Amino acid sequence: MHERIIEIIALILAQLRRDTTLHTINLDDLSKRGYTSSEISIAYSWIIDRFSHGVTSLTEIVNTEKKSFRILHQAERDAFSKEAWGELVEYHALGFLSNEFIEEIITRIMISGIQQISGKTLKQLIAMMLMNTFNQANTSPGARMILNGNETIN
């Protein structure tokens, strides 16, 4: 499920890059693509939470680095399927992932011993890292945490 949330966040950020505001994004398009309302809600709340925790503009959510993209060593290239590497490059181009975040992803994959990471597994790793990083940054009392979508409120 988390990899689908990453896909939705990337789709929303792509729309935001085209001078769309959060209020004008057509969420019906996401539903038509097969995403559940729970997944859309989680992705949307992640973006909204970024605004509510001191982020004042899209450029603070979407990384606008103009630095060059990292060139991989042969062993690192072998660790990524074409699909996974394409996803990583796309997320970087959207500004969704910083150079430092990509370095951490590459390091984790190389240390893990995964022979070749798939696109789906990469999205799961990104989701785990993003949600964990964001939740750790908001450890103040009352800070929100991202829900999985299957929780109940009593």
N, C-alpha and C positions, 0 to 999 in steps of 0.2 A: 504494500500500500504506500509506503513512504516514497518509493521511486516515482510513483504516479504524482505525488504531491510536488516533487522536484520538477517534473514535466510541466505541471500547471503553473508553478512559480515562474519557470522560464517562459512559458507562453504569455503570462501576464506582463512580465518585464519586457518582452518583445513588443507587446502592444503599447506599453508605457513609453518606450523609446520612440514610438511613432507619434509623439505629442498627444497621446491620449491621457486622460486623467483616470484615477481609480474609479471615479463615479460613472464614467462613460464606458467602461469595459463591459462588453456583452457577455455575461456569464452563461447565457443560453448556448452560445457557441461551444463552450467547454462541456456543457451537458450533452450536446449533440455528438461530441467526440468520444463520449462514453465515460466521462468522469462522473463520479457520484457527487451529490450535493455535499456530503461530508468531506470528501477530498478537496473540493473547491473551497469550502469553508475554511479548512485548515490552511490551505495555501494562501488564501486571501487574508486570513487573520495573521499569518506570519508576516506578510508585507505590511499590514496595518500596524502590527506591533512594532515594527521597525520605525514607523513614523511616530508612534506614541512614546518611544523611549529615546527621545532626543534627536532623532533623525528628522531634519526639517525639509529635505527635498529629495527628489528622485536620485540626484547625483550622489547623495550620501548612501543610498541603498545600492544603486548600480555603480559599480566601480568604473571609473573613467580613466584608468591608467593608460598612458600612451607608450608605456614601455614595450619592448619587443617580447615576443612569446618565446618560451623556453624551447631549446632544441634538445631532443632526447638522445641519450646514449643508446647503442644498439640493444643492450639488455633491457633498458627501459621501454624501448619501442616494442620489443617482443612481449612485454608484460601487458600490453593493451591490444584488444581486438580493434579492428578498424572502426567498428560501431562505437566502442567506448572512447577511443581517442577523438572521434568526430564529436561526440557529446561534450567532451571536456573542452575542446576548441570552441564549440558553439556557446557554451556557458561562459567561457572567458570573453568571447566577442560580445555577448550580451552585457558583460560587466557583472554577471552574477557571481563569478568566482575571481578572487584576486590572484595575483602571481604567487603570493605566499601560501594561499590556500591550496593551489595546484601543487606547489612544492610538497606540502604536507601529504596530499593525496598520493603523489608519486612515491614518496618515502614510505608511507604505510603499505602500499602495494608491493614495493620491493622487499620490505622487511617481512611481509606476510608469507612470502614464498608462493603466492598465486602465480601459476604459470602464465595464464592469460585471462585478464579480467573482462567480463562481458559488459555490455552497456547496462543491462539490468542491475548487475552487481555493483557497477560503478555508481549508479544512481542511488542504490541503497547505502553505499559508503558515504556519498555526499550528503544524503539526508541525515544519516546518523551524526556525521561531523557537524553539519550546519545546525541541527536542532540542539545538539549537545552544547555547542559553542554559544548559541543564542541563549539557551536556558541558564548556562553558567554565568553569563554576563548579567543576568537579571535575577540575582539571588537575594535581592532585598525583600523584606516581608511584603507579602501581597503581590509580588511579581507574578505575571502569568506564565504558564508553561504551555507548550504545545501539546494538545491532546491527540490521541490516536484516532478518535472518531467512534470508538466503541465503548466509551465510558458512560456511566449513568450518574445523574446528579440526584442525591437524596435530599 
